[in-house]
């Protein structure tokens, strides 16, 4: 009985780990997109500053 309880707990943990890995991967992708967007925004800001300076 105790071994079965441990096996069930391990199975549940494996499922949770898979879910967390999926969430981590999604966050990694979102961070990469955000970094790219920020880089692009900084470039546009720099270009605007150059245009405004005589």
Gaussian input, Z-matrix of N, CA and C with variables (Angstrom, degrees):
# hf/3-21g

backbone

0 1
 N
 C     1     B1
 C     2     B2     1     A1
 N     3     B3     2     A2     1     D1
 C     4     B4     3     A3     2     D2
 C     5     B5     4     A4     3     D3
 N     6     B6     5     A5     4     D4
 C     7     B7     6     A6     5     D5
 C     8     B8     7     A7     6     D6
 N     9     B9     8     A8     7     D7
 C    10    B10     9     A9     8     D8
 C    11    B11    10    A10     9     D9
 N    12    B12    11    A11    10    D10
 C    13    B13    12    A12    11    D11
 C    14    B14    13    A13    12    D12
 N    15    B15    14    A14    13    D13
 C    16    B16    15    A15    14    D14
 C    17    B17    16    A16    15    D15
 N    18    B18    17    A17    16    D16
 C    19    B19    18    A18    17    D17
 C    20    B20    19    A19    18    D18
 N    21    B21    20    A20    19    D19
 C    22    B22    21    A21    20    D20
 C    23    B23    22    A22    21    D21
 N    24    B24    23    A23    22    D22
 C    25    B25    24    A24    23    D23
 C    26    B26    25    A25    24    D24
 N    27    B27    26    A26    25    D25
 C    28    B28    27    A27    26    D26
 C    29    B29    28    A28    27    D27
 N    30    B30    29    A29    28    D28
 C    31    B31    30    A30    29    D29
 C    32    B32    31    A31    30    D30
 N    33    B33    32    A32    31    D31
 C    34    B34    33    A33    32    D32
 C    35    B35    34    A34    33    D33
 N    36    B36    35    A35    34    D34
 C    37    B37    36    A36    35    D35
 C    38    B38    37    A37    36    D36
 N    39    B39    38    A38    37    D37
 C    40    B40    39    A39    38    D38
 C    41    B41    40    A40    39    D39
 N    42    B42    41    A41    40    D40
 C    43    B43    42    A42    41    D41
 C    44    B44    43    A43    42    D42
 N    45    B45    44    A44    43    D43
 C    46    B46    45    A45    44    D44
 C    47    B47    46    A46    45    D45
 N    48    B48    47    A47    46    D46
 C    49    B49    48    A48    47    D47
 C    50    B50    49    A49    48    D48
 N    51    B51    50    A50    49    D49
 C    52    B52    51    A51    50    D50
 C    53    B53    52    A52    51    D51
 N    54    B54    53    A53    52    D52
 C    55    B55    54    A54    53    D53
 C    56    B56    55    A55    54    D54
 N    57    B57    56    A56    55    D55
 C    58    B58    57    A57    56    D56
 C    59    B59    58    A58    57    D57
 N    60    B60    59    A59    58    D58
 C    61    B61    60    A60    59    D59
 C    62    B62    61    A61    60    D60
 N    63    B63    62    A62    61    D61
 C    64    B64    63    A63    62    D62
 C    65    B65    64    A64    63    D63
 N    66    B66    65    A65    64    D64
 C    67    B67    66    A66    65    D65
 C    68    B68    67    A67    66    D66
 N    69    B69    68    A68    67    D67
 C    70    B70    69    A69    68    D68
 C    71    B71    70    A70    69    D69
 N    72    B72    71    A71    70    D70
 C    73    B73    72    A72    71    D71
 C    74    B74    73    A73    72    D72
 N    75    B75    74    A74    73    D73
 C    76    B76    75    A75    74    D74
 C    77    B77    76    A76    75    D75
 N    78    B78    77    A77    76    D76
 C    79    B79    78    A78    77    D77
 C    80    B80    79    A79    78    D78
 N    81    B81    80    A80    79    D79
 C    82    B82    81    A81    80    D80
 C    83    B83    82    A82    81    D81
 N    84    B84    83    A83    82    D82
 C    85    B85    84    A84    83    D83
 C    86    B86    85    A85    84    D84
 N    87    B87    86    A86    85    D85
 C    88    B88    87    A87    86    D86
 C    89    B89    88    A88    87    D87
 N    90    B90    89    A89    88    D88
 C    91    B91    90    A90    89    D89
 C    92    B92    91    A91    90    D90
 N    93    B93    92    A92    91    D91
 C    94    B94    93    A93    92    D92
 C    95    B95    94    A94    93    D93
 N    96    B96    95    A95    94    D94
 C    97    B97    96    A96    95    D95
 C    98    B98    97    A97    96    D96
 N    99    B99    98    A98    97    D97
 C   100   B100    99    A99    98    D98
 C   101   B101   100   A100    99    D99
 N   102   B102   101   A101   100   D100
 C   103   B103   102   A102   101   D101
 C   104   B104   103   A103   102   D102
 N   105   B105   104   A104   103   D103
 C   106   B106   105   A105   104   D104
 C   107   B107   106   A106   105   D105
 N   108   B108   107   A107   106   D106
 C   109   B109   108   A108   107   D107
 C   110   B110   109   A109   108   D108
 N   111   B111   110   A110   109   D109
 C   112   B112   111   A111   110   D110
 C   113   B113   112   A112   111   D111
 N   114   B114   113   A113   112   D112
 C   115   B115   114   A114   113   D113
 C   116   B116   115   A115   114   D114
 N   117   B117   116   A116   115   D115
 C   118   B118   117   A117   116   D116
 C   119   B119   118   A118   117   D117
 N   120   B120   119   A119   118   D118
 C   121   B121   120   A120   119   D119
 C   122   B122   121   A121   120   D120
 N   123   B123   122   A122   121   D121
 C   124   B124   123   A123   122   D122
 C   125   B125   124   A124   123   D123
 N   126   B126   125   A125   124   D124
 C   127   B127   126   A126   125   D125
 C   128   B128   127   A127   126   D126
 N   129   B129   128   A128   127   D127
 C   130   B130   129   A129   128   D128
 C   131   B131   130   A130   129   D129
 N   132   B132   131   A131   130   D130
 C   133   B133   132   A132   131   D131
 C   134   B134   133   A133   132   D132
 N   135   B135   134   A134   133   D133
 C   136   B136   135   A135   134   D134
 C   137   B137   136   A136   135   D135
 N   138   B138   137   A137   136   D136
 C   139   B139   138   A138   137   D137
 C   140   B140   139   A139   138   D138
 N   141   B141   140   A140   139   D139
 C   142   B142   141   A141   140   D140
 C   143   B143   142   A142   141   D141
 N   144   B144   143   A143   142   D142
 C   145   B145   144   A144   143   D143
 C   146   B146   145   A145   144   D144
 N   147   B147   146   A146   145   D145
 C   148   B148   147   A147   146   D146
 C   149   B149   148   A148   147   D147
 N   150   B150   149   A149   148   D148
 C   151   B151   150   A150   149   D149
 C   152   B152   151   A151   150   D150
 N   153   B153   152   A152   151   D151
 C   154   B154   153   A153   152   D152
 C   155   B155   154   A154   153   D153
 N   156   B156   155   A155   154   D154
 C   157   B157   156   A156   155   D155
 C   158   B158   157   A157   156   D156
 N   159   B159   158   A158   157   D157
 C   160   B160   159   A159   158   D158
 C   161   B161   160   A160   159   D159

   B1=1.4554
   B2=1.5298
   B3=1.3339
   B4=1.4588
   B5=1.5207
   B6=1.3345
   B7=1.4621
   B8=1.5281
   B9=1.2996
   B10=1.4690
   B11=1.5249
   B12=1.3058
   B13=1.4647
   B14=1.5282
   B15=1.3220
   B16=1.4593
   B17=1.5329
   B18=1.3210
   B19=1.4635
   B20=1.5329
   B21=1.3136
   B22=1.4644
   B23=1.5277
   B24=1.3314
   B25=1.4644
   B26=1.5261
   B27=1.3222
   B28=1.4626
   B29=1.5270
   B30=1.3274
   B31=1.4682
   B32=1.5225
   B33=1.3204
   B34=1.4631
   B35=1.5310
   B36=1.3177
   B37=1.4611
   B38=1.5232
   B39=1.3201
   B40=1.4584
   B41=1.5334
   B42=1.3065
   B43=1.4650
   B44=1.5243
   B45=1.3124
   B46=1.4592
   B47=1.5223
   B48=1.3231
   B49=1.4628
   B50=1.5294
   B51=1.3251
   B52=1.4703
   B53=1.5231
   B54=1.3239
   B55=1.4613
   B56=1.5292
   B57=1.3238
   B58=1.4586
   B59=1.5244
   B60=1.3168
   B61=1.4542
   B62=1.5237
   B63=1.3168
   B64=1.4668
   B65=1.5179
   B66=1.3158
   B67=1.4590
   B68=1.5267
   B69=1.3250
   B70=1.4696
   B71=1.5169
   B72=1.3217
   B73=1.4581
   B74=1.5305
   B75=1.3207
   B76=1.4603
   B77=1.5273
   B78=1.3149
   B79=1.4620
   B80=1.5249
   B81=1.3219
   B82=1.4617
   B83=1.5309
   B84=1.3183
   B85=1.4673
   B86=1.5250
   B87=1.3171
   B88=1.4651
   B89=1.5238
   B90=1.3213
   B91=1.4648
   B92=1.5204
   B93=1.3178
   B94=1.4647
   B95=1.5280
   B96=1.3289
   B97=1.4624
   B98=1.5251
   B99=1.3196
   B100=1.4597
   B101=1.5235
   B102=1.3208
   B103=1.4640
   B104=1.5230
   B105=1.3002
   B106=1.4577
   B107=1.5313
   B108=1.3109
   B109=1.4595
   B110=1.5293
   B111=1.3190
   B112=1.4681
   B113=1.5217
   B114=1.3135
   B115=1.4676
   B116=1.5254
   B117=1.3046
   B118=1.4564
   B119=1.5322
   B120=1.3249
   B121=1.4649
   B122=1.5255
   B123=1.3156
   B124=1.4633
   B125=1.5259
   B126=1.3168
   B127=1.4654
   B128=1.5224
   B129=1.3233
   B130=1.4667
   B131=1.5213
   B132=1.3262
   B133=1.4616
   B134=1.5238
   B135=1.3219
   B136=1.4644
   B137=1.5256
   B138=1.3439
   B139=1.4623
   B140=1.5247
   B141=1.3229
   B142=1.4656
   B143=1.5200
   B144=1.3254
   B145=1.4687
   B146=1.5146
   B147=1.3123
   B148=1.4631
   B149=1.5262
   B150=1.3304
   B151=1.4765
   B152=1.5279
   B153=1.3157
   B154=1.4666
   B155=1.5266
   B156=1.3288
   B157=1.4660
   B158=1.5251
   B159=1.3269
   B160=1.4864
   B161=1.5095
   A1=110.93
   A2=117.92
   A3=121.21
   A4=111.63
   A5=116.15
   A6=119.69
   A7=109.81
   A8=117.15
   A9=120.82
   A10=110.60
   A11=117.16
   A12=121.49
   A13=110.26
   A14=116.16
   A15=120.39
   A16=111.43
   A17=116.56
   A18=120.29
   A19=110.47
   A20=116.68
   A21=120.91
   A22=110.73
   A23=116.49
   A24=120.78
   A25=110.75
   A26=117.10
   A27=121.54
   A28=109.85
   A29=117.43
   A30=120.92
   A31=110.95
   A32=116.77
   A33=121.08
   A34=110.41
   A35=116.73
   A36=120.31
   A37=111.65
   A38=117.00
   A39=120.85
   A40=110.39
   A41=116.39
   A42=120.54
   A43=110.03
   A44=116.65
   A45=120.75
   A46=111.18
   A47=117.44
   A48=121.11
   A49=110.36
   A50=116.90
   A51=120.47
   A52=110.77
   A53=117.08
   A54=121.01
   A55=110.88
   A56=116.32
   A57=120.69
   A58=110.85
   A59=117.33
   A60=120.49
   A61=110.62
   A62=116.20
   A63=120.27
   A64=111.36
   A65=116.92
   A66=120.97
   A67=110.87
   A68=116.59
   A69=120.79
   A70=110.50
   A71=116.72
   A72=120.58
   A73=110.18
   A74=117.39
   A75=120.90
   A76=110.59
   A77=116.98
   A78=120.31
   A79=111.20
   A80=116.93
   A81=120.77
   A82=110.17
   A83=116.28
   A84=120.57
   A85=110.97
   A86=117.29
   A87=120.50
   A88=111.41
   A89=116.65
   A90=120.47
   A91=110.32
   A92=116.95
   A93=120.61
   A94=110.72
   A95=117.66
   A96=121.24
   A97=110.87
   A98=116.36
   A99=120.63
   A100=110.69
   A101=116.89
   A102=120.36
   A103=110.70
   A104=117.03
   A105=121.25
   A106=110.72
   A107=116.11
   A108=121.22
   A109=111.09
   A110=116.44
   A111=120.87
   A112=109.99
   A113=116.82
   A114=120.87
   A115=109.93
   A116=116.46
   A117=120.99
   A118=111.23
   A119=116.25
   A120=120.25
   A121=110.94
   A122=117.21
   A123=120.59
   A124=110.99
   A125=116.22
   A126=119.44
   A127=110.15
   A128=117.51
   A129=120.11
   A130=110.91
   A131=117.29
   A132=121.25
   A133=109.77
   A134=116.95
   A135=120.76
   A136=110.83
   A137=116.78
   A138=120.60
   A139=110.86
   A140=117.13
   A141=120.17
   A142=111.40
   A143=116.76
   A144=119.68
   A145=110.73
   A146=117.71
   A147=120.94
   A148=110.61
   A149=116.67
   A150=120.70
   A151=111.27
   A152=117.22
   A153=121.07
   A154=112.20
   A155=117.42
   A156=120.39
   A157=109.71
   A158=116.52
   A159=119.22
   A160=113.08
   D1=-45.20
   D2=-178.67
   D3=-66.79
   D4=-36.96
   D5=178.47
   D6=-65.20
   D7=-40.51
   D8=178.62
   D9=-62.87
   D10=-39.75
   D11=178.37
   D12=-62.56
   D13=-42.83
   D14=177.60
   D15=-64.85
   D16=-40.78
   D17=178.86
   D18=-62.77
   D19=-42.13
   D20=178.17
   D21=-63.31
   D22=-41.05
   D23=179.06
   D24=-63.83
   D25=-40.91
   D26=179.23
   D27=-64.86
   D28=-43.50
   D29=177.99
   D30=-60.04
   D31=-43.25
   D32=179.56
   D33=-64.36
   D34=-40.75
   D35=177.99
   D36=-64.01
   D37=-38.57
   D38=178.30
   D39=-62.26
   D40=-42.27
   D41=178.20
   D42=-62.76
   D43=-45.05
   D44=179.75
   D45=-63.10
   D46=-39.19
   D47=178.91
   D48=-64.03
   D49=-42.19
   D50=177.79
   D51=-61.84
   D52=-42.78
   D53=178.94
   D54=-63.59
   D55=-43.15
   D56=179.64
   D57=-65.63
   D58=-37.11
   D59=177.96
   D60=-64.17
   D61=-40.85
   D62=176.61
   D63=-62.94
   D64=-42.41
   D65=178.19
   D66=-64.87
   D67=-40.72
   D68=178.52
   D69=-62.54
   D70=-42.30
   D71=179.70
   D72=-63.75
   D73=-42.13
   D74=178.61
   D75=-62.72
   D76=-41.55
   D77=178.70
   D78=-66.36
   D79=-37.83
   D80=177.83
   D81=-60.75
   D82=-42.96
   D83=178.47
   D84=-65.21
   D85=-41.55
   D86=179.03
   D87=-64.21
   D88=-40.00
   D89=178.63
   D90=-63.92
   D91=-43.26
   D92=179.48
   D93=-61.10
   D94=-42.86
   D95=178.25
   D96=-64.96
   D97=-40.58
   D98=179.79
   D99=-65.25
   D100=-43.95
   D101=178.35
   D102=-60.20
   D103=-41.96
   D104=179.09
   D105=-63.53
   D106=-42.43
   D107=179.56
   D108=-64.43
   D109=-41.97
   D110=179.39
   D111=-64.54
   D112=-42.12
   D113=179.13
   D114=-60.63
   D115=-43.45
   D116=179.08
   D117=-64.24
   D118=-41.40
   D119=178.98
   D120=-63.90
   D121=-41.61
   D122=178.28
   D123=-61.77
   D124=-39.51
   D125=178.88
   D126=-64.33
   D127=-43.41
   D128=179.18
   D129=-63.76
   D130=-39.96
   D131=178.27
   D132=-63.43
   D133=-44.97
   D134=178.49
   D135=-60.21
   D136=-42.13
   D137=178.62
   D138=-63.04
   D139=-41.31
   D140=178.21
   D141=-64.42
   D142=-39.97
   D143=178.55
   D144=-63.33
   D145=-39.26
   D146=178.99
   D147=-64.53
   D148=-39.25
   D149=179.70
   D150=-67.37
   D151=-33.69
   D152=-176.10
   D153=-79.47
   D154=-24.24
   D155=-179.08
   D156=-82.00
   D157=134.85
   D158=179.64
   D159=-73.47

